Protein backbone atom coordinates (compact mmCIF):
# COMPACT_ATOMS: atom_id res chain seq x y z
CA UNK A 1 0.00 0.00 0.00
CA UNK A 2 1.16 3.53 -0.78
CA UNK A 3 2.39 5.58 2.15
CA UNK A 4 -0.21 8.13 3.29
CA UNK A 5 0.37 11.82 2.69
CA UNK A 6 0.79 13.76 5.94
CA UNK A 7 -0.20 17.42 6.18
CA UNK A 8 0.79 18.63 9.66
CA UNK A 9 3.92 20.51 10.71
CA UNK A 10 5.39 17.12 11.65
CA UNK A 11 4.85 15.62 8.17
CA UNK A 12 8.54 15.39 7.23
CA UNK A 13 9.44 13.83 10.57
CA UNK A 14 6.62 11.32 10.24
CA UNK A 15 8.13 10.15 6.98
CA UNK A 16 11.57 10.05 8.58
CA UNK A 17 10.14 8.00 11.44
CA UNK A 18 8.60 5.51 9.01
CA UNK A 19 11.92 5.26 7.14
CA UNK A 20 13.66 4.60 10.47
CA UNK A 21 11.19 1.87 11.40
CA UNK A 22 11.50 0.19 8.01
CA UNK A 23 15.30 0.22 8.26
CA UNK A 24 14.91 -1.45 11.66
CA UNK A 25 12.97 -4.32 10.11
CA UNK A 26 9.44 -3.15 10.90
CA UNK A 27 6.56 -2.89 8.46
CA UNK A 28 5.67 0.75 7.87
CA UNK A 29 1.97 -0.04 7.39
CA UNK A 30 1.66 -1.01 11.06
CA UNK A 31 2.36 2.62 12.02
CA UNK A 32 0.15 4.35 9.45
CA UNK A 33 -3.13 4.51 11.39
CA UNK A 34 -1.76 6.10 14.56
CA UNK A 35 0.39 8.60 12.67
CA UNK A 36 -2.55 9.64 10.55
CA UNK A 37 -4.63 10.18 13.71
CA UNK A 38 -1.88 12.36 15.14
CA UNK A 39 -1.36 14.19 11.86
CA UNK A 40 -5.06 15.11 11.67
CA UNK A 41 -5.09 16.11 15.32
CA UNK A 42 -2.20 18.54 14.78
CA UNK A 43 -3.91 20.06 11.75
CA UNK A 44 -7.24 20.42 13.58
CA UNK A 45 -5.53 22.02 16.59
CA UNK A 46 -3.78 24.51 14.34
CA UNK A 47 -0.28 23.52 15.47
CA UNK A 48 1.97 25.58 13.18
CA UNK A 49 5.33 25.09 14.89
CA UNK A 50 6.99 21.67 15.53
CA UNK A 51 6.12 21.84 19.23
CA UNK A 52 3.80 19.53 21.21
CA UNK A 53 2.91 21.04 24.58
CA UNK A 54 1.32 19.65 27.73
CA UNK A 55 -1.85 21.51 26.73
CA UNK A 56 -1.81 19.72 23.38
CA UNK A 57 -1.29 16.42 25.20
CA UNK A 58 -4.26 17.07 27.49
CA UNK A 59 -6.45 17.38 24.39
CA UNK A 60 -4.84 14.38 22.65
CA UNK A 61 -4.94 11.81 25.45
CA UNK A 62 -8.62 11.45 26.48
CA UNK A 63 -10.62 8.55 25.09
CA UNK A 64 -13.23 9.65 22.58
CA UNK A 65 -16.86 8.68 23.14
CA UNK A 66 -16.90 6.60 19.98
CA UNK A 67 -13.40 5.16 20.42
CA UNK A 68 -12.91 1.52 21.38
CA UNK A 69 -10.63 0.81 24.33
CA UNK A 70 -8.19 -1.04 22.09
CA UNK A 71 -8.09 1.86 19.61
CA UNK A 72 -7.46 4.36 22.40
CA UNK A 73 -4.69 2.19 23.82
CA UNK A 74 -3.04 1.85 20.40
CA UNK A 75 -3.41 5.53 19.50
CA UNK A 76 -1.82 6.94 22.65
CA UNK A 77 0.90 4.35 23.19
CA UNK A 78 1.76 4.14 19.50
CA UNK A 79 2.17 7.89 19.03
CA UNK A 80 4.22 8.04 22.24
CA UNK A 81 7.00 6.26 20.35
CA UNK A 82 6.89 8.93 17.65
CA UNK A 83 7.06 11.64 20.33
CA UNK A 84 10.13 9.95 21.81
CA UNK A 85 11.64 9.94 18.32
CA UNK A 86 11.00 13.69 18.03
CA UNK A 87 12.39 14.36 21.49
CA UNK A 88 15.59 12.50 20.72
CA UNK A 89 16.01 14.70 17.65
CA UNK A 90 15.81 17.81 19.79
CA UNK A 91 12.20 18.86 19.27
CA UNK A 92 10.32 20.54 22.11
CA UNK A 93 7.63 17.91 22.62
CA UNK A 94 5.84 16.59 25.65
CA UNK A 95 6.16 12.80 25.73
CA UNK A 96 2.95 11.23 26.99
CA UNK A 97 2.84 8.32 29.40
CA UNK A 98 1.64 4.88 28.40
CA UNK A 99 -1.97 4.17 29.23
CA UNK A 100 -3.06 0.83 30.59
CA UNK A 101 -5.38 -1.39 28.63
CA UNK A 102 -8.76 -1.60 30.34
CA UNK A 103 -11.11 -4.39 29.28
CA UNK A 104 -14.61 -3.12 28.62
CA UNK A 105 -17.99 -4.60 29.42
CA UNK A 106 -19.71 -2.27 26.97
CA UNK A 107 -22.98 -3.56 25.55
CA UNK A 108 -24.14 -2.05 22.25
CA UNK A 109 -27.58 -0.51 21.98
CA UNK A 110 -29.83 -2.58 19.72
CA UNK A 111 -31.99 -0.12 17.85
CA UNK A 112 -35.62 -1.13 17.35
CA UNK A 113 -37.31 -0.76 13.96
CA UNK A 114 -39.29 2.15 15.40
CA UNK A 115 -36.13 3.88 16.66
CA UNK A 116 -34.44 3.49 13.29
CA UNK A 117 -37.42 4.97 11.47
CA UNK A 118 -37.62 7.92 13.87
CA UNK A 119 -33.87 8.44 13.57
CA UNK A 120 -33.94 8.61 9.77
CA UNK A 121 -36.97 10.86 9.90
CA UNK A 122 -34.74 13.28 11.83
CA UNK A 123 -31.96 12.81 9.27
CA UNK A 124 -34.26 13.46 6.30
CA UNK A 125 -35.84 16.60 7.77
CA UNK A 126 -32.58 18.18 8.96
CA UNK A 127 -31.73 21.65 7.68
CA UNK A 128 -28.70 23.79 8.46
CA UNK A 129 -28.29 27.53 7.97
CA UNK A 130 -24.49 27.13 8.03
CA UNK A 131 -24.31 24.43 5.34
CA UNK A 132 -27.34 24.07 3.07
CA UNK A 133 -25.74 21.01 1.49
CA UNK A 134 -26.30 19.04 4.72
CA UNK A 135 -29.96 18.53 3.84
CA UNK A 136 -28.81 16.73 0.69
CA UNK A 137 -25.71 14.90 1.90
CA UNK A 138 -26.80 13.66 5.35
CA UNK A 139 -29.51 11.29 4.05
CA UNK A 140 -26.85 9.69 1.82
CA UNK A 141 -24.04 9.70 4.37
CA UNK A 142 -26.06 8.17 7.21
CA UNK A 143 -27.59 5.53 4.94
CA UNK A 144 -24.10 4.49 3.84
CA UNK A 145 -23.22 4.03 7.51
CA UNK A 146 -26.47 2.15 8.17
CA UNK A 147 -26.77 0.00 5.06
CA UNK A 148 -23.11 -0.75 4.35
CA UNK A 149 -21.65 -0.82 7.85
CA UNK A 150 -18.92 1.65 6.93
CA UNK A 151 -16.91 3.51 9.57
CA UNK A 152 -17.00 7.26 9.96
CA UNK A 153 -13.53 8.09 8.64
CA UNK A 154 -13.67 5.77 5.65
CA UNK A 155 -17.07 7.21 4.71
CA UNK A 156 -15.87 10.80 5.01
CA UNK A 157 -12.79 9.82 3.00
CA UNK A 158 -14.81 8.94 -0.12
CA UNK A 159 -13.77 11.04 -3.11
CA UNK A 160 -15.65 11.60 -6.34
CA UNK A 161 -13.24 9.32 -8.22
CA UNK A 162 -13.91 6.43 -5.80
CA UNK A 163 -17.54 6.02 -6.90
CA UNK A 164 -18.58 3.73 -9.74
CA UNK A 165 -22.36 4.12 -9.98
CA UNK A 166 -22.57 2.14 -13.21
CA UNK A 167 -21.64 -0.97 -11.22
CA UNK A 168 -22.87 0.30 -7.85
CA UNK A 169 -19.44 0.09 -6.20
CA UNK A 170 -17.58 2.48 -3.90
CA UNK A 171 -13.89 2.06 -3.12
CA UNK A 172 -12.82 2.87 0.44
CA UNK A 173 -9.24 3.94 1.07
CA UNK A 174 -9.38 4.71 4.78
CA UNK A 175 -10.55 1.35 6.05
CA UNK A 176 -9.38 -0.31 9.26
CA UNK A 177 -5.64 -1.09 9.34
CA UNK A 178 -5.29 1.07 6.20
CA UNK A 179 -6.56 -1.72 3.97
CA UNK A 180 -8.49 -0.88 0.83
CA UNK A 181 -11.95 -2.39 0.43
CA UNK A 182 -15.07 -2.08 -1.66
CA UNK A 183 -18.74 -1.74 -0.77
CA UNK A 184 -21.59 -2.71 -3.08
CA UNK A 185 -24.70 -0.52 -3.08
CA UNK A 186 -28.19 -1.97 -3.05
CA UNK A 187 -30.60 -0.65 -5.68
CA UNK A 188 -32.29 1.88 -3.36
CA UNK A 189 -29.02 3.29 -2.09
CA UNK A 190 -27.58 3.34 -5.59
CA UNK A 191 -30.51 5.46 -6.81
CA UNK A 192 -30.13 7.80 -3.84
CA UNK A 193 -26.43 8.20 -4.61
CA UNK A 194 -27.28 9.00 -8.24
CA UNK A 195 -29.60 11.79 -7.11
CA UNK A 196 -26.85 13.09 -4.84
CA UNK A 197 -24.43 13.01 -7.77
CA UNK A 198 -26.81 14.96 -10.01
CA UNK A 199 -27.24 17.67 -7.39
CA UNK A 200 -23.69 18.06 -6.12
CA UNK A 201 -20.97 16.29 -8.09
CA UNK A 202 -20.79 18.87 -10.87
CA UNK A 203 -19.14 21.15 -8.32
CA UNK A 204 -16.41 18.61 -7.52
CA UNK A 205 -13.12 17.57 -9.08
CA UNK A 206 -12.20 13.88 -9.09
CA UNK A 207 -9.92 14.30 -6.06
CA UNK A 208 -12.54 16.16 -3.98
CA UNK A 209 -14.36 14.57 -1.06
CA UNK A 210 -18.08 14.11 -1.66
CA UNK A 211 -19.12 14.97 1.91
CA UNK A 212 -17.98 18.51 2.64
CA UNK A 213 -18.28 21.50 4.92
CA UNK A 214 -19.75 24.82 3.81
CA UNK A 215 -16.34 25.95 2.52
CA UNK A 216 -15.83 22.76 0.50
CA UNK A 217 -13.37 21.07 2.87
CA UNK A 218 -13.53 17.54 4.17
CA UNK A 219 -16.17 17.04 6.85
CA UNK A 220 -14.91 16.17 10.34
CA UNK A 221 -15.93 13.03 12.20
CA UNK A 222 -16.61 15.17 15.27
CA UNK A 223 -19.37 16.96 13.34
CA UNK A 224 -21.01 13.63 12.54
CA UNK A 225 -20.90 12.53 16.18
CA UNK A 226 -22.49 15.82 17.25
CA UNK A 227 -25.29 15.67 14.72
CA UNK A 228 -25.83 11.99 15.60
CA UNK A 229 -26.62 13.05 19.16
CA UNK A 230 -29.02 15.67 17.78
CA UNK A 231 -30.80 13.03 15.70
CA UNK A 232 -31.07 10.79 18.76
CA UNK A 233 -32.70 13.63 20.68
CA UNK A 234 -35.15 14.39 17.89
CA UNK A 235 -35.98 10.69 17.59
CA UNK A 236 -36.67 10.43 21.32
CA UNK A 237 -33.79 7.99 21.91
CA UNK A 238 -31.94 8.72 25.20
CA UNK A 239 -28.21 9.37 24.79
CA UNK A 240 -26.29 8.01 27.79
CA UNK A 241 -22.87 9.47 26.96
CA UNK A 242 -19.62 8.46 28.59
CA UNK A 243 -18.96 5.90 25.87
CA UNK A 244 -22.28 4.14 26.59
CA UNK A 245 -23.96 5.28 23.41
CA UNK A 246 -26.20 4.70 21.62
CA UNK A 247 -23.53 4.86 18.93
CA UNK A 248 -23.99 5.15 15.19
CA UNK A 249 -22.38 1.73 14.78
CA UNK A 250 -24.78 0.09 17.20
CA UNK A 251 -27.22 -0.19 14.32
CA UNK A 252 -28.09 -3.84 13.89
CA UNK A 253 -28.68 -3.64 10.12
CA UNK A 254 -32.07 -5.41 10.09
CA UNK A 255 -32.27 -5.29 6.29
CA UNK A 256 -29.12 -4.41 4.41
CA UNK A 257 -30.83 -4.44 1.00
CA UNK A 258 -33.51 -1.93 1.85
CA UNK A 259 -32.83 1.59 3.07
CA UNK A 260 -35.16 3.51 5.34
CA UNK A 261 -37.45 5.79 3.34
CA UNK A 262 -40.33 8.00 4.40
Buried (B, 14 or more C-beta within 10 A) or exposed (E): EEBBEBEBBBBEBBBBBBEEBBEEEEEBBEBBBBBBBBBBBBBEBEBEEBBBEEEBBEEBBEBEBBBBBEBBBBBBBBBBEBBEBBBEEEBEBBBBEEBEEEEEEEEEBEBEEEBBBBBBBBBBEBEEEEBEBBBBBBBBBBBBBBBBEBBBBBBBBBBBEBBEBEEBBBBBBBBEEBEEEEBEBBEBBBBBBBEBBEEBBEEBEEEBBBBBBEEEEBBBBEBBBEBBBEBBEBBEBEBEEEBEBBBBBEBEEEEEEEBBEE
